Amino acid sequence: MRNPQLYRLVLGGCLGSFIIVIFYFQINLKSAEQGTRWAGWHWKSGRSPLQMLYHGDQPELSIPQMTHQARRELLEEVCRSYTRKRRVLVQEDLKHLIVDDQHGLLYCYVPKVACTNWKRVLMVLTGGGRYSDPLQIPANEAHVPSNLRTLSEYSPGEINQRLRSYLKFVFVREPFERLVSAYRNKFTRSYNTAFHKRYGTKIVRRHRADPRPEALERGDDVSFEEFVRYLADPRTQQEEPLNEHWERVHSLCHPCLIHYDVVGKYETLEQDSRYVLQLAGVEHEVRFPASAQSARTSEDMAARFFRNIGPLYQRKLYSLYRMDFLLFNYSAPAYLKFRLH
């Protein structure tokens, strides 16, 4: 059940400042230290990951620090420019934020952006020695909700404390490459019968002329063009939220309401993952698994999928994902057949 008093909060601003009803908190060294004492934890380095990020000992910023500072600043600038009215967070907004209390981490998982491997890593970190190698954890086990806690499961005070004093990070990806990856995984793999039944049959019924009876029953042969028409159809979002595999990152993780300290990118996955683990002081305990480059959806592959999408639907789709392009500094793909301005 939602608690309106709990979720009347808006987060944003430098170093995770936020407003809770009428109280304003500015995260600084003192508040982070208080958060550590409140939880009763003692970080191995003597500092929490949040303190390591903002109060390091280096006199000059390292390249990773400068990279992530630039990403934070751009994110905040876009939020200021395009968010006219800040709404309040509700319980549903916190369901993608995974909590690691032992290391002071909050991770917003985004499907099709290495979230399986990040869940595996967090299971190693929070498993109390049950796991040692992320790749030994089956992918389906990594997605079992009970294996990791989300922020929505905590009390009001615990939520506020974690938002103030934990390192908040998210990983993002070029929107159309992520979209093509989701289509390939959910609609071209024979084992994804649940997606075929729930979404494929609806897409075939609405967006295919004279569909065969077996297609209406199975929904296992949806084309990318039909998938795009489904996403661009106003009825799709009116009926229910988009599935998390193709929902916009800004709708899953709310970066204009929650201040993310690290915005990792799929294109620099290895470096950015190592940086997060270094901030948490666990880079020698667990390594982020390397993924097979050959299986990834690349820009060239996305361009091939968009080849048969006309300018009208390309424009509609870009409008749908526009905020993700802007917030995370992705340029409109060169293969698009329409002009943005």
Disulfide bonds with the S-S distance in Angstrom:
Cys79-Cys256 2.00
Cys108-Cys253 1.97
